Amino acid sequence: MLALISTIGIPLGPALSGLMLTNLDFRWLFIVNVPYALAALAGVLRYVRGGAANRPVVQPGPLPVALGMGFVLMTWGGINAGEGYMLAGGWVP
């Protein structure tokens, strides 16, 4: 079911938002999300209890932190790959 929703939503979302931007003001894109946000808030208030406040916070180890930093640096490198950037005072293409 989730695959079906993703298969329909991924191409349909940009098409509908483009149609809305063509015919309406851009603020309508935010107004459309208000009912979904209210429904999510109602679900959180109804189903999530305060039990998480008594649990200890689990800190991630060094591996997830290193992987996260690596992914951020790989993304930054991919974005800036064609532009070149300054590194240690020299020009790196």
C-alpha positions as CSV (number, residue, x, y, z in Angstrom):
1,M,0.0,0.0,0.0
2,L,2.8,2.4,0.8
3,A,4.5,1.6,-2.5
4,L,1.2,2.5,-4.3
5,I,0.9,5.8,-2.5
6,S,4.5,6.7,-3.3
7,T,4.1,5.6,-6.9
8,I,1.1,7.9,-7.3
9,G,2.2,10.8,-5.1
10,I,5.7,11.3,-6.5
11,P,4.6,12.3,-10.0
12,L,1.2,13.7,-9.0
13,G,2.6,16.2,-6.3
14,P,4.8,18.3,-8.6
15,A,2.2,18.3,-11.3
16,L,-0.6,19.5,-9.0
17,S,1.6,22.1,-7.3
18,G,2.7,23.4,-10.7
19,L,-0.9,23.7,-11.7
20,M,-1.7,25.5,-8.5
21,L,1.2,27.9,-8.9
22,T,0.1,28.6,-12.5
23,N,-3.5,29.5,-11.6
24,L,-3.3,30.6,-8.0
25,D,-1.1,32.5,-5.6
26,F,1.9,30.7,-4.1
27,R,0.3,31.0,-0.6
28,W,-2.3,28.3,-1.6
29,L,0.5,25.7,-1.4
30,F,0.8,26.4,2.3
31,I,-3.0,26.6,2.9
32,V,-3.5,23.2,1.4
33,N,-1.2,21.7,4.1
34,V,-3.2,23.1,7.0
35,P,-5.8,20.3,7.2
36,Y,-3.0,17.7,7.1
37,A,-1.1,19.5,9.9
38,L,-4.2,19.7,12.0
39,A,-4.9,16.0,11.5
40,A,-1.4,15.1,12.4
41,L,-1.5,17.3,15.5
42,A,-4.8,15.7,16.6
43,G,-3.3,12.2,16.1
44,V,-0.2,13.1,18.2
45,L,-2.3,14.5,21.0
46,R,-4.6,11.5,21.0
47,Y,-2.1,8.6,20.6
48,V,1.2,9.9,22.0
49,R,1.4,9.9,25.8
50,G,3.9,11.5,28.1
51,G,5.7,8.2,28.8
52,A,8.7,9.3,26.8
53,A,9.6,11.9,29.4
54,N,10.7,9.3,31.9
55,R,13.0,7.3,29.6
56,P,16.7,8.1,29.5
57,V,18.1,9.7,26.3
58,V,20.1,7.3,24.3
59,Q,23.2,9.0,22.7
60,P,24.4,7.7,19.4
61,G,27.8,6.1,19.2
62,P,30.6,7.4,17.0
63,L,29.7,5.3,13.9
64,P,26.3,7.0,13.2
65,V,27.8,10.4,13.9
66,A,30.7,9.7,11.5
67,L,28.3,8.3,8.8
68,G,26.0,11.3,9.1
69,M,29.0,13.7,8.8
70,G,30.3,11.7,5.8
71,F,26.9,11.9,4.0
72,V,26.8,15.6,4.6
73,L,30.3,16.1,3.2
74,M,29.5,13.9,0.2
75,T,26.4,15.9,-0.5
76,W,28.3,19.2,-0.2
77,G,31.0,17.8,-2.5
78,G,28.4,16.7,-5.1
79,I,26.8,20.1,-5.1
80,N,30.1,21.9,-5.5
81,A,31.8,19.4,-7.8
82,G,31.5,21.5,-11.0
83,E,32.4,24.9,-9.4
84,G,35.7,24.3,-7.7
85,Y,36.4,25.6,-4.2
86,M,39.2,26.9,-2.1
87,L,41.0,24.4,0.1
88,A,44.0,25.3,2.3
89,G,44.7,28.4,0.3
90,G,44.9,26.8,-3.1
91,W,42.4,26.4,-5.9
92,V,41.0,22.8,-6.2
93,P,39.1,22.1,-9.4
